[in-house]
């Protein structure tokens, strides 16, 4: 038979899944002998049963009655008795902390009769009526669904009439009248009376807490924190203790260390003559916890002792709620406290130094997400007004610069040492120079995996995408904010890539000492402040590198990016995109190749590109000497290297309208663009298909790679180039290209007089490739999952279109918990990855397998790739430290050495 209720004396923190965080920790404190008001917990199983059926699970009511009877016997008082009644609190408590997201009801058991008994027993009529008005207010709002603002308005009106600054200045008669006002509000709004039966109050309060699991704010919080929706909440029922009994009573919240910095000390707030809800609601100003020592030295001393006990027992920062009832200290809650990213790293190092946790446990208590927040500069917005607009926070950080609307202007102004923000409706590959030159990129359209977002993250550039509130007019070189503010070119703006906010003017920046350390290796001075934090980050990364199995590579296309990635700890390049090498001045040579009207003309264009490609590869191989460099052959459709189709057509039409003869090159280009136009180019002539239909293209790129390898070998280097063929869907495609690669490398080897060998592999980015991976592995020496395209083709999503269109609705409706372009879709895309890994290694046991999509730097996805058996992840240089940290944390889960709190 299922059991639904446990006494505090029967549980412990190991039962958090059943008793919830609050209930299990109350049981744990009871087990430790701390002063906890007695009570019992109704389990999460009961909540799940209620949410499934809409009614109490069989037997729960009887169990509650039995435990209530035991509680009454121990207290020597009964719920609802007229003389000195037993009062109860009913609080939510999910498995994972969701502070303030669900419901609490205090003072259950009071009614029109028992309030007089409470007044007599306590010796304070005001206290009794204050407790009763709290019950009616909480019960009316939480259980009966009355708008809480109606109660607050009634309180405010009464305070104004009485000339009272706060509720403490209301006397017993005032509060008794307020209770009647509240009851009238309930009757008017619901058509029923506030229940006088304590048993009914308790039953309905418990069910209301269950229902609050599916409240709007709880669902929103779970989505944000990635907490599963099917866990349910437990309900703690506890004997009331009262902080609102006068000056010798009060309630407070305490932290065993500073949750903002991790520094040791006593942190928190105390509110005399108040219940706990008053502290967290902010209805009155609290005093620092240190003030309690003056007000009640004995309680202060006891609290410090209990806090030390709890921190040593939980071996972590503890968040504690307490109440003092006429000089007697009661502990009402403890939990492992939430903390900033800075505090998380500082605490992990400090607790390890104190011997409370192991280095591995310290690593388990920090996160890549937290490290990312510490890496980027941030704005000091304490004195700023409202932002001009908000978009999608696509690449974190904070940047200030003059707004410019064209890539060439960004390059020109940056060359004069001016800081600029590139503002575009959307970006394309032609904007890359401007993106490199700018401090930040702001677009009116696009999602978190749009071109602007992906490229900006790869460069560690601040980016806000999809700021649809802005009207971006690149022709007029300005944008207009929703409030009508017009920002002309040259106007300084501030862009917050962590929040998506865009501000007018220069918002002050707060530098990141962590980023300075990651770029230079200098830890600075140890101790409190930035030096101590940097030391803590260094220690966490060092431990992660020691225990991780996954290697971490970087996506890098230039020698500068490669060198930066190596400084950040990358152990090679997992993706070198050759298409970025064809931009700028080289675009003309690509145009010549596309427009060539004979094999000779095409070969001439390819021959001109060859030394440029060789130079690029040589520089990258030198920067990554001794480490693998995976070079992807040309991937995007060739038409992307031609001018815009519409712009060309307009130019030609305008010339004809004037009676002029259009420029010959314009006519040629327009014909080529029309010839190559595709309705869906991402699924058209690109990747391996280009190599099969454009003669000489693969040979040129492979020859450039081979000659760069030979050049490095002659210089005494250790080049480790790998050639990756993109968009393979069938093993025969890879076989044909592979034969050409080996032929060209053999020619290079003969000419250089030294063997030049490069492994040949492929990107797995189509579902068919994943499903036929065994056959493809017979032709491939390595796999690299291109999870961006694999996600697109598996879901049938166009990543440049869908995020802004309907992803927010999908997230709200729970279709997926996070964007599948940000965090790997384990059930769909992840399953394809698993199939490809298993079948690929069955065909070729020594098959090297990695991932080079955006997911390679996502913390949750790194854990998936570790579990799936991949050999490495590859991500943008600025995400390498995050991936290193998470790869270490993933390895700890395998060994069972993760956080054991």
N, C-alpha and C positions, 0 to 999 in steps of 0.2 A: 504494500500500500504506500502511495506517495505521501511523504511528509512535507507540510507546507510551513510550519512554524518552529523556530528554535529560540530557546532562551539565550541571553548573552553568555551565560556560563557554559553553554554547550558548543560554542563556535570558536573561531579563530581566523586569523588573516588568510590562512590557506584555503578558506571557504569563500573567497570573494566572488567567485562565479555564482554561487548559490545565495549568499547572504548580501551581496553587493559590497561596494567599498566601505560605506558608512557602517553597515551592520557588522561586517567582519572585523573592522577596526575597533568598534565598540566592544565586541567580544574579546578582541586581543588585549585591549586596555584592562578589561575586567580580569582576564587571565593574569595580567601583570600585577594585579592588586592595586591599580590606580582608582581614585574615587570616581566611579562612573555610576550615575543614577541607573537603577536596574530597569530591565526591559526585555523585549523579545523582537525577533525579526521574522517577517513574512517573506518568503523566498521569491526569487526571480521566476522560479517555475510557476508559482501561483499567478504572478503577473502575466506570464506568457499564456497560461491557460485562460485567464480572464480576457485578454486581448483577442484570443482566438474565438472564444465562445460568446463573449459579451456578458458572462455571468460568473459568479464566484465558483471556483472549482469545488467539487464535492468534498466535504470534510473540513474545508478551511475555516468556516465559521465556528465549528465545534472546537478546533484547535486553538483559535483565537480566544474563545471563551475560557478554555482550560488554562491557558497561560495568563490571561487577565485575572482569573481567580487566584492563581498562585502569587501574582504580583500584589493583589489586594491583601492577601493573607500576610505576606512579608511586610507590607507597609502598615498594616493595622487599620487600613481605611479602604473604602469602597468607591468605585467610580459612581458619581451621582448622589452619594449620600449627602443629606442636607447639612450635617454638621461636620466641618473639616473634610471636605471631599478630596478624593484622590483625583488629580488632574494628569492628563497625558499629552505628550507631543507625538505627532505622526509626521515622519520625515521620509523623503525618497532617498534612495542610495543605489545607483547603478554600479555595475562592475567597474566601469571606468569613470573617473571623476567628471561630472558635468555640473560644475558649480552654478547654482542659480537657475538652471534650465528646467527643473521640475519643481514639485510643490512641497510645501511645509504647512502644517496646521498646528498651532500651539493652544494650550489651555483647554483641551477637550475635556468635557465633563461639567462645565459650568452651565447653569441655567438660571432662571428667575428665582428659584428657591435656594440653590446651593451657593449663589454669590454672597448671600448674607452669612452663611456658615463659614465661607472662606474669610470674610471680613472679620468675623469674631475670632476665628482660630489664629489669624495672622496679626490681629490687633491693628489692622490698617484697612479702613473702609475704602480709601482711595486705591490702594493696591488691588483690592478685589474687583472694583469696577473697572480699573485699568486692564486687568487680565480678561474680564468678560468682554470689554469692547474689542480687545485684540482678537478673541475667538470669533466674535460675530463678524468682524471685518475680514479676517482670513477665510473663515468658512464661507461667507457670502461670496467672496471673489473666487476662491479656489474650487469649492465644491458646488456652489449654486450658480456660478457663471455670471455674477453681477460685475459690471464694469468697475474695476478698482478705483478709477478716478472719481466715482460718485462718493465713495467713502472718504477719499482724501479731501474732496471739496467740502464735505460736511465738517470734517475736522478743521480745515482752514477757516471756514465760516465761523465756527465756534471760537477759535483762537482770536479771530479779529473782533468778535463781539466782546470777548472777555479781556481784550488787550494783552493776550498772552503771546510771548515770542515762540513758545513751543509747547508740546503736550505736557511737559512737567509742571507747567503753571496752571493747569486745569485741576480743579479739586474734585472730590468724590461726587458731588452733586452734578458738576459739569459732565463727568464721565458717565454717570447714570443716565443723564439726558441724552448723551451721545449714543449710548446703547439703544435707546428707544428710537432715535433717528435712524440708526443703521438698520434696525429691524423693519422700520417703515419702508426704507429704501428696498430691502429684500422683498418685502411683500408687494411693493409696487412693480418691481422689475421682473419678478418670477411668478407671482400669483400664489405663492405659498409662504408660510411662516418659517422663521428660523426654528429648527427642531429643538424642542426642550428635552428630548430623551437622550441622555449621554450615550446609550448603546447605539442609537441611530447615528449620532454624531461620529462615533468611532467607525462604524461600518462604512458610512458614506465617505469619510475622510480617507480611509484605506483605499477604497475604489477610485477616488479622485486622484490619488497619487499614482495608481496604476494607469489611469487614463492620461495623466500628464506625460507619460512616456511618448505618446504620439502627438503631443502639443507642438505647435509650429516652431517655437523657439528650440525645443528639444531636438526636433528633426533637423533644423538648420545647423545646430551645433554638431550633431552627429555627422552630417555631411561634411562639415568643415574639418572635423577631427578624424574622419574616416572610422567612426565607431559603427559596428554593425547594427542594423535596425531590429534584429530579432533577439537581442539579449534580454530585454525587459529590465525593470527596476525592482529591487527589493523595497520593503517598507519597514522602517524601524519604529516601534512603539515603545515609549520610554516615560518613566515617571518624571513629571515636571519638577524642575528646580527653578527658582525665581531670582533673576537679577534685578527685578523692579520692586524690591521691598524697601528701598530707601538708600541713604548715603553709604551704608555698610554693605551694599549689594551692587552688582554690576555684571557686565558681560564683556568679553573681549575675543580677539583673534590674534594668535601669535605664531611666529615662524622661528624655528630654531637657528636659522641663519638668514641673511638678507637674500630674498628670492630674486632680487635684481642683479646682484653682483656675486653672491655666494660667500661674501665675507662673514666670518663668525660674529656672533652677537645676538642680542635679544631684540627682535623686531616685531612690531605689531601695534594694535590699537586697543584702547579700553574705554568703556562708556559706563560711568556710574549710573546706578538706578535705571537699568535698561535690560531688556531681553536681547537675546542674540540677534534677532532679526533687525533690531534698531542699529546695530553696528554695521551690518553689511548693506542696509538700505540707504544709509547716509542721511537719515532724517535729522540727526543731530551731530554736531561736531564731536569727534572723539578726542581723547588725550593720548599722548604717546604711552606705550606700555611701561616705560621707565617711571612714569608718574604713579603707577600702581604701588611702587615701593614706598612712596610717601603716604599714600592713602591707606594701604593695608599691607604692612611689611610682612606679616606672617603668610598671607596668601601669595604675595610676590615670591617669597622664598620657596614656598611649596611648588608654585608654578615652575620656577626655574629648575627645581629638582626633577619634576615630572617631565619637563622638556628634555633634559639631559638623558633621562631614562629612555624616552621614546626615540630620540635621535640615535642613541647607541643600539637600541633594539632594532629599529628599522634600518639603521646604517645609512641614513639619508636625511636630507632636509625634511622636516615635518611641519605641516600646517595644522594648527590646533585651535579649537574653539573651546571656551571655558565660561563658566558662570560662577560668580561668588554670591552665595545666599546667606546674608547676615553673617559674614565672616567665614563661612565654610566654602572651600574651593571644590568645584565639581568639574570634571573633564567630560565635555560633551561630544567631542569628535577629534580624530586625528587622521591624517592621510599624508601620503608622500606629496610634498608641496610642488605646485607648478612653479617653474622658474624660467627666466630668460635664457637665451642661448649662452650668453656670457656666464651666467651663474652656473649653468649645467657643466661647462668645461672646468670652471674654477672649482666647483664642488667635487667633481670626479677626481681631480688631482689632489685636493686637500684631504678628502676622505681616504684616498689611497695612502697618502703620507701618514695619516693618523692610524693606519692599520685597520680601519673599519671595513674596507673593501679591498679586493684584489685589483690589479691593473686591468684585468679582463672585465671585471664588473664595472670599472670606471669607463672603459670603452663602450660597454653596453648602454651606459646612461647618457651618452651624448649622441648626436645625430648629424647626418650630413646636411639636413635641412637647417639645423642650427648653425653649422659651420658656414653655410652659404650666407646666412644673414650677417655673420660676423665679417665676412670678406668684403662686403661692398660698403662704400661710404653711404651715409644716410643724412637726411635733412634734419635740422633742428627746427621743428615746426611749432615750437611752444608759443611763438609770438605771431604766427601767421594767420591770415584770414582764410576764407573758403577758397578752394582751388577754382581755376577757370573751368575745368572740366575733368572728367575721369574716363579712362579707357581700361584696357586689359593690361595688367602688370606682366609684361612679356619677358623682360630680362631685368633682374633686380639691380638696384643701385640708385644713386642720386647724381644728377648732373645739371649744370647751369650753363647757358650759352645763348648767343644771339640766334633768333629763328632765321633759318634760310630755307629756301623752297626748291633749290636745284642742286644736284650733286656737284656740278662744276663750281658753283658759288661756295659750297662748303669747303671744297679743296682749296680754292683761292684764298678765302678768308683764313682758313686754318694755317696756310703757308705763311701768313703774316702774324702767326701766334695768337689769332683770335679764337676763342672758344665758341663753338656753334652747335646748334641743335638742328638736325635735318628734319624738316616737316614735309611729309608727302601724303597724298591721299592713300597711296600704297607704294611699295618699292618693287624694283625688279633688278636683275643682275647688273644693269647699267649704273645703278645707284651705288654699287659697291665702293668706288673711290670716295664718294661723299660720306658713306656710312663709316668708312675707316677714319676719315678726317673729323667727323663730328664727335661731340661728347655724348650725344644721345640721339635716338631716332624716335620720331613721333609720327604715327600714321592715323588717318581718319578711318581706314578700313583694315580688315585682316584680323586673324586670331593669333593664338599663342604659338602656333606652328606655321604661320605665314612666312614668307620670305624674310621680311624685316625681322621677325622674332627669332627665327632659326639662325640667321647670319649674325644678328646682334649677340645672341647668347654665345655663339661660337667665338666671338671676339671679346666677350666680356663687356659688351657695350650696353649701356642703359637703353631700354626700349619700352615704350608704351604703344600698344597697337589698338586698333578698333575704337578710337575715341570718336564715336559717331556723333557726339554732341557738338563737335567742332565742324564748322563749314570751312573746308580747306580749299583755297583758290590759288593754285600754284601759278596760274597765269598772271594774276594780280599781285602775287607774292605776299599773301596775307591769309590769316584764318580768323574766323569770327566765333566767339564763345557764345554759349546759350544766353548769357545776360546782355548780349549785344556788344561786348568789348571786342574791338578789332585790334589784332596783333599784326603789325606790319613787319616786313623783313627788317632785321637788325634789332628788333625789340628783344630784350633779354627775357627768357623764360626759364623755369625750373621744372625738371621732369623727374618724377619719382617712379622708378621702375619696380619698386617693391609694393607700391600701393595702387599704381595706375593714375595718380593725381598729377595734374599739370597746373603750375602756379605762374602768375605774372611776377616778373622781377626775379632777383637773385635771392633764393632762400639759403641761409648759411649751411655749410656742409660740416659734418663730423667725420673726420678721417678714420680709416680702419687700420689699426696697428697690425691686425691679423693678416691683412693682405700684404702689407709691407714685409712681414716675416715670410710669407709664402713666396714672395717674389725674390727676396734677397737672402733668406736663410738666417737673418739676424733676429734673435729672440729679444733683444733689448734687456733691460734690467729686470730681474725677477722681484717678486714681492707683490704688494698690492698695486692695483691699477692695471694699465695696459700690459706692462711687462709680465705680470703674473698671469694674465689671461693668455698672452702669447706663449708663455712657457707651458701652460696647460694644454693649449691646442697642439703644440709641438709634441708633447708627450702622448696625446691621444693618437695623433697620426703615426708616430713612431711605433706605438703598440699595434695599430692596425696593419702597418706594413709587415710587422713580424708574424702576425697570425693569419693574414689573408692568403687564400689560394688563388683567387682571381687576379690576373694581372690587369693593370690599368694602362690603356694607351690613350692617345689623343687624336682628335680630328684636326688636322693642320694642313694648310695648303701653301705655306710660305716658310722660308728658313726662319724668319722672325717668330712665327707662330710655333714652329717646331722647337726652337730654343726656349721659348717661354714655357711650353708644355713640359720640357725636360726639367726646367727649374721647379715646376709645380709637382714633379715626381712621376711624370709619365714614363712608362717603360716601352716606348715605341709609338709609332703612328699607326692607328687602325684604319684611318681613312684619309687619303690625300686626294682631293677632288681636282682633277686636271682641267675641268671646265673653267675654273676661276683663273687659270693661266691664259685663257684665250680672250680676256676682256681688255679694255683700254685700247692702246694703239694696235695690239695684235688682232683686234676684231677685223681690221681691213684684210689681213691675210686669210682669216677664216672666210670672209666674204669672197675673196678671190677663189678659194677652194670650191665654195658652193656654186659660184657663177662660172666656173671653168667650163669651156665648151669643147674641151678635148682632154684626153688623158695627159698630154704633155703639159697643158696649162695647170691641171690639177696637181700633177707631180711637182711643178715648179712652186706652187703655193705651199705644198706640204714640205718641200725641201727648205723653204724659208722659215717655216715653223720649227723644224727639227732642232737647230742649235738653241733656239729660245727655250724649248722644252727641256733640252739636255741641261742647260744652265740652271733652270728651276730645280730639276731633280738632283743635280749635284749639290746645290746649296742645302736642300732638305736632308739628303743623305749625310752630308757633313755634320749638320746640326744634331742628327740622331745616330751618329757613328756608333756601331756596335749594337744597335737596337733595330728591331724590325720596322720597316716602313712599307705599309700596304698602299699601293698606288692604284686608284680606280681609273680605268680607261674611260674615255669620254662618255657621259651619260645623257645629258639633256638633248631634246630635239634640236637639230641644226638651225631651225628657223629662229630660235631664240637669239642667235648671233647676227640676225639681220634686223634692219630697222623696223619700227612698228608698222604693221600693215595699213592701218587707218591713216597714219600720218603720211605714208608714202602715197596712198591713193589720193589724198587731199592735195598733196603737192603736185602730182601729175595732172589731176583734174584742174587745178588752179591755173597751171601753165597752159593747158588746152583752152580753158575759158578765155584767157587773155589773147588767144591766137598764137601763142608761142609754141615752139617745139619743146616738149619736156626734155629734161636732161637725160642723156643716154643711160647714165648709170642708174638714175631713178627708175627709168623704164625697165632696165634689166633687173634691178632689185625687186620691183613690184611683181614682175613676172615670176621671179624665183620664190617670193613669198607666197604668191597665189598657188604656185605649183606645189609648194611644200605645206600649205595650210592644212591643218587637221582639226576636226571638231573636238577631239579629246587627245591633245598631244602627249599627255602623261601616259597614255596607253598606246601611243603610236610608235613612230620611227625614232627610237632612242635606245641607249644602252648597247647590248650585244648586237642588236639589229642594225645599228649604224655600221658596226664593224663588218657585218656580212654583206652590206649593199653599197658601202662607200669604199671603193678600192683604195688601198694605200693608207687609210686612216690608222688602222691598228698597227700596221708596220711602222709608220712614222713614230707613234708614241712608244712602241716597244723598243725601237732602235734608240730613241732618246734615253729611255730608262737604262738599257744595256750599256750604252756609251758612258752614261753618268756613273754607273757601277764600275766600269773599267777605269775611268778617270780616277775614282776614289781609290781603287786598288793600287794603281800606279803611285798614288800619293801616300801609300802605306796605311790607308784607312781600312775600316771593316764595314763596308756597306752591306745592308741586308734588305734589299728591295724585294717586295712581293707584288705580283701583278694580279689585280682583281678585275674580273669581267662582270659588268653590271647587267641586271634585268634578265638573267638566264631563266628560261622556262622549260627548256628541254636539254637533255645531256648532249644531243647532237650539236646544238649551237655552241656549247663550250668545247666540244671536241674539235670543231672546225677552227675556231679561234685559237685554241690551244696549239694546234699544229702550226699555225702561222707564227705564234709567239715563239715556239721552240725553233722554228726555222730562222727567224730574224736573230734570235739570241745566238744561234750557232754561227751566223755570219759575223756578228759583232765579236764573238770569241775568237774567230779565226783572224779577223782584222786586228784585234788588240793583242793577240798572242797570249791571252790568258783566259781561262774558263770563266764565263759569265753565266751563272745560273740563277734564275729567279723562280720561286714557287709560283704556280698559277692556280688561282682559286676563283671563287665566284661569290657574289652577293645573293643571299636567299631573301628575295623581296616580293615574290609572287607565291600565292597559295599552291600553284602547281609545282613550283620548285620545291617547296617544303614537302609536298606529298610524294614527290618522285626523288627525294634526296638520296636514296640508296643508289640509284642509277647515276645521278649527277656526281656523287662522290667518287665514282670510278674514274671520272675525268678531272676532278678537282683535288688539289692538295690542301685546300683549306676552305672553310665556309666563313662568311661574315653576314650576319643577319642585318638587312637594311629595314629596320622595324618601322621607319616612317612610311615607306611605300607598302610594306607588308600589312600595316594597319589600314592604309587606304584601300588596298585591294581586297582585304578580308571583309572589312565593314561596308565597302562600297561608298566610302566617304571621299570627298575632295577636301583635303585639309585647308585649302585656301578659301573655301566657301562655307563649310558647315559650322565652324565654331561660332561665328557671329550670328548665324541664322537660327540654330535651334539647340546648340549644346546647353545653354542655360536652362532651357525647358527640360531637356533630358536629365540634367543633373537634379533639378527640382523634383522631377517625377521618379527619380531613382532608377532610371534605365541603366545608367552606370554611375559608380561612386565617384569617379574622376575621369577627366578627359582621357580617352584611350591613346591620344597622341602625347600625353604627358607621362602617364603611368601605364605600363604594359597591361593589355587586356589578357589576363591569365587564362580565361575560359576559352577564348577564341584564338587570338594570335598566339598566346602562350602555348596552347595545345599544338598548333602548327610547329612552333619552335621545338617542342618536345619530340614530335614525330620526326622532324628533320635531324635532330641530334641523334636519336636512337637509330634511325635507318642509315644515316651517314656514317656513323661509327661502326655499324654492323658491316658495311661494305668496305670501310677503310678505318681500321682501329686507331691509326695514328693521326686521324683527321684533326687538324687544329680548327677550333671553332670560336668565333667571337661575335660581337655585335657592334655596329657603328652608327646606329640610328640615335636619335635624341634620347631614347630611353637609356642609353649607356651611362648617362649622368644622373638619372633619376633614382633617388635612394631606394624606394620600394622596388623598382625594377631591377636594381643591382642584386637585391636579395633573390629575386626570381631567377636571374641568370646564374647566380651561384648554385642554386638548388638544381637548375636544369643541366648543370655539368659543363657550362661553357668555360673556355680557357681564359678569356679576357673580355673586358668591356672597353669601348672607346667612346670618348665624349669630347666636348670642346675643352681647350686648355684650362679655362677658368673653372670647369667642373671636375677636373682631375682630383683635387684634394677631397672633394665630396665623395667621389667614387672610391677613392682609396679608403676613406674612413668607413664607408658602408660595406665595402668588400671585407674589411676586417670584422665588422659587426656580424656580417652574414656567416663568416667562418665560425664565430663563437657559438652560434646556434647549433652547428653540427657537433661541436665538442661538448655541448651542455654547460659551457663556462660562462654563459650570458648572465645578466643581472638576476640574482637569485633572491631578491627581496620578497 
